[in-house]
Amino acid sequence: MALKLTLKPYERIIVNGCPMRNSGRRHTIVIEEKADVVRGKDLLDTSSAVTSVSKVYYLVQTALTRADLREKLIPTIQKSLAELATVFGPARVHHIFEAANYVSCSDYYKALRELRPVLEYERMLMNDIAAPTRVGTEEPDVEKIRA
């Protein structure tokens, strides 16, 4: 079954590890054989891989885009996914198990797809932690505490 991609102007994709960029016009391409394909918008850069889920996502992304590193990455990815499964509850853990299953089947794009909701949930949690609380935001009065 062929994969039909409609690319926006200047959109990036990676096909079998080869980065490509569309021209200034909208184009459609058809990939007729099995290939490792990922859109630029689905990629994390190295500096964004700082949390537990984003690090695993980045490892899976690397396995997808770098076939020469897959053998070395798979044990690390599976171990990291097992660790993540102990952290998240039932609402998210099924995505992690599915991602691990897809990694075992060498379907790295589907593993990324399964990790996206967990990645978004983690971002939401991190934003909640980083956001200032409305109650008790004033600085404590040191003089009153000392008295």
N, C-alpha and C positions, 0 to 999 in steps of 0.2 A: 504494500500500500504506500503510495507516494505521500510526501509531506509538502503541503502547499503553504508557503510563507508570503505574506504581504508585508513588505518593508516600508516604513515611513522614510521620508527623505533623511539621509545621513545616519540612519539607524545602523548600529553595529550588531553583527552576529559572529559567532565562532562555529565553524564547521570542521569537524575532525581536527581540532587544535589550530586551525588557520583563521586568524582574525580577518574579518571583512567589513567593509563599510559601504552602505548603499550610496548612490549618487544623490543629487539634489532633487530627484523626482521619486514618486511612489512607484515601486516595482513589486512584481510577484515572481517568486521563483518556486520551482518544483524540484524537490529532492527525491529522486526515484529509487535510490537504494538506501539501505540502513546507514545512518551516519549520526555521529554525535553532534547535535546542534543545540546551541543556547543563544538566546538574544542578549544583547548588551544590558538591557534593563534588569535582567535576572542575575547579573553578576555582582558580586561584592568585590571591592578592592581590598588590598591587604590591610590598609589602615582601618577599615570598618570591621574587621574580624577581631573584636576585642572581648566579646562575651562568649559564654559557653556555647550557645546555639550557633552564633555567627561563626565561631571557629570551626565547628563541625560542618556547617554549610559551606564554608570556604574550602575545607578539605574535600568534600564531595564535588564541589565545583572544579577543584584542581584535578580530581580523578576524571571528571568529564572532559576537561579541556587538554589534559596531558596524559595521553595513553602510556607514555614511557614511565610514568610514576605510579600507575595504578597498583601494581603488585606490592609496592612498598606502603601505599596509603591505606589499602583495604583493612589490614588489622587495626590500624590506628583509628580509622573511621568507625569500625564495628565496636571497638572498646569505648570510644567516646559516645556513641549512640546508646550503648548499654548504661553508661553513667548518667546520661540525660534521662533515660527512662526511669531512673530512681528518683528524679527531682520533680518531674511534672506529674500531675494527677491524671485521672482517666480521660478528662476532656481533651488532653493533648498527647498523652502517651501513645495512643493508637497511631498517631502520625509518625512518631519516632519508630515504632515497631514496623510500620509500613516502609519507612525510609530504609531501615536495616534490611528488610526483605528485598527491596529494590537494589540495594548495594550488592547483596548476595547474588542477585540475578544479573549484575553488571548493567543495570538500567539507571544510570546516574542522574539523568534528567528527571525521571519520575521521583527519585529520592529527593532531589532539590524541591520538587513540587510539594512533596509531603512535608518537608521541613519549613516551607514558607509560613504556614499558619503559626507554627511554634515560634519562628523567628519574629513574627509580628507581635505575638503575645509577649515574648520576652522584651521587645522594644516598648510595648505598652507598660509593662511592669517597671522597666528602667526609667521611663518618663515619669511615672507616678512617684518613684523614689526621688528623682531629681527635682520634681516640682516642689516649690515651697508650700508648706501647709498654711492654711488660712488662720487656723486657731493657734494662738501662742507664737506668732511670728515676731513679736517684739523681743528685743534684747532684754535679758534679765537685768534688773537694777542691782548692781553689785553692792552698792552701799546699803540697800535694804537687807540683802542677804547677810552681810557682815554684822548688822545690828542685832 
